[in-house]
Amino acid sequence: MRSNSRFRTAALAATALLAALSLTACGDTDGNADKPGAAAPAGNTASPEAGKDTEGTGTEDQARNASSTSGGKGEDTAGAKNSTGSEAGRKSNTSNTGSTGNTNSPVTCTGDNTKVTVSKVSRPINHLLLTATNTGSRPCYAYNAPALRFDDAQSVFPVLRSSVPQAVVTLEPGQSAYAGIGLFGESDGKDLYEGTDLTVYFTPRNNSGSTGSPTELKLPAGTHWGNNGFVTYWQSDMADALTY
């Protein structure tokens, strides 16, 4: 009996020991929840919440910035419009001023804005007088000498270089310029041509070629010309044109 009692006692002691060990193991497992390693999931769970707060703050800041930027652009755009309008106004005023200023600015005399006539004079003998009258509304410059072509001549009439005026002749509307034509020279002798038509060309400032429309004229009856004749530069006075 004693041996059985001892056996039961030993068995109960062993059972109690196993129960104690089991309780200890369960306590260790639950205790791991307080360790740093075990707190990570909780931290991961909190992180999205923190991210949401941060993201929300950024969105509000961005919205405020966008609103501020939009307002700035609106102001800039308005300023640009005002600036453009002012610039357009300045250009319009400049254009109008330029247009007004150009109304009275001189142009080159041509067959388009002058009336040209040719007439015979008593003195000097064997001379013609060419007259160009400004028929336009603006002053014009009678540059250099007129380029003349008699009938079907192959070249223009010679120009008398010594007749250059002191200044370019400027014709106000209604005013006239004059050029003298010496029909032939002593060396021509009897080698003269009977002329019927005269073409008058105006030359530009650089005296190269011609400018504008030419003028076709009928020569006075009985006009004879030679290859050694001449035409003077345009003069502002008739007497000066007939001096040569």
Beta strands, then each sheet from edge to edge (+ up, - down):
strand 1: 107-108
strand 2: 114-120
strand 3: 127-134
strand 4: 140-142
strand 5: 147-150
strand 6: 169-171
strand 7: 176-182
strand 8: 193-194
strand 9: 197-202
strand 10: 211-218
strand 11: 224-225
strand 12: 230-231
sheet 1: 1+ 4+ 6-
sheet 2: 2+ 3- 7+ 12-
sheet 3: 5+ 9- 10+
sheet 4: 8+ 11-
end
